[in-house]
Amino acid sequence: MKKTIKQIYSEMVQNEWRRLVKDSYHRLEFETTLYFLKKYLPQKGFILDAGGGPGRYTIELAKKGYQMVLVDLTPELLEKARKEIKKAGVKRNVKAIAEGDITNLADFKDDTFDAVLCLGAPLSHVSTEEKRSQAVSELVRVAKSKAPVFISVIGRLGVVSACARYWVNEIGMTKHFREIWKGGNDNIWKKGSYAHMFLPEELDRLVTENGAEIIERVGLEGLVSVLRKEINKIARSNPLAWKNWQESHYKLCTHPAVYATSSHMLIIGKKNA
């Protein structure tokens, strides 16, 4: 029986908490996101972390003094977030932890937040184009005028290229593979749920049609999206090479070709007046 996204994530709480820090490859997504948050966030403010799961970004920003609200669909992830927020000693800066859906942020008034985050690809688990547009509209609506809105998604070209290395059996599933590369739809994600993989122009359109100007596009894993083992080996065995790679990554990750082919794409918008 097909599982909902809520059910899938309720079964992978510890994996989701560890995902962004479990090795150097996965840390690229996390640390590159933090790099661009630092670049574009206001120096202080009230921030929504929508679809923030177990709270990695909420905790990092609360440590820096931001006032945070964490919303996620999955109660089990929110319970993990409460524990980790308490452990990190930042509870005073987390103003609310609430169950909610990024397609409906009706609990928040227009122009509430100094910045809005939707990181780790929750938008990729919204199942129709209409609902994805609704989600982006809501994320922009609750941001203040000129506030930054950060959205990361799974990249379609990155996934298709990774199939040749990691998921060859899925290429052999003709109908399924066509649904991925033609429409970006994976209807058996995690063996029973749904994920949508975006083309760059598709994500651009969602952001600009829902009231925001695009100010930056970032390929979070950059040029090593299909080189997980290789980049982890470099990070472990050759610190100088790893340092040099990181330097190149931060300079190249905003190149249009790198952005378009990364496993995760981050788009940064600014709400129109």
Secondary structure, 3 states (H helix, E strand, C coil): CCCCHHHHHHCCHHHHHHHCCCCHHHHHHHHHHHHHHHHHCCCCCEEEEECCCCCHHHHHHHHCCCEEEEEECCHHHHHHHHHHHHHHCCHHHEEEEEECECCECCCCCCCCECEEEECCCHHHHCCCHHHHHHHHHHHHHCECCCCEEEEEEEEHHHHHHHHHHHCHHHHCCHHHHHHHHHHCEEEEECCCEEEECECHHHHHHHHHHCCEEEEEEEECCHHHCCCHHHHHHHHHHCHHHHHHHHHHHHHHCCCHHHHHHCCEEEEEEEECC
